[in-house]
Amino acid sequence: MTETAMQRDLRRFAQEHSHLKSGITDLRSWIDEVSELGIPHFGEMGDRMKPLYAELCEHFAHEEVRGFLAEAIALLPHLSDDADDLRIEHSRLLTALDALICRLQESPPPFESWQRACQDLNEILDALNTHEHKEMEILEQAASTDTIPQN
């Protein structure tokens, strides 16, 4: 069977998600290493988060400009409220990440402990993971519905 345009988009979208997950895994690994050493590196944590922030800005822009969710909702209109919620979350996630980066780079950092800073980051990363999972579910449903071969 020929791959549809939606299925191709889903594959590209899944590749972007995989790349994001890899960056998040690397960041979490670094945090674990620093935590084991027992010497906080607040500013460096903020610096290491900047590429993730930039990548998310680009990723969310691609989602909105390419219209991945719009295409999916055209096939599954009953999920339009879910898609709207996900679009709104883009701004919230970016704002939270940017605010944390700024706080990490303050001198002195406004955290009661290194663990607190790590917890704040993990909450954002967990919310991002949930967000990306919901997007993938919508796109996978649409791709499985979109069975008309495209040339």
Secondary structure by P-SEA (a helix, b strand, c coil): ccccaaaaaaaaaaaaaaaaaaaaaaaaaaaaaaaaaccccaaaaaaaaaaaaaaaaaaaaaaaaaaaaaaaaaacccaaaaaaaaaaaaaaaaaaaaaaaaaaaccccccccaaaaaaaaaaaaaaaaaaaaaaaaaaaaaaaacccccc
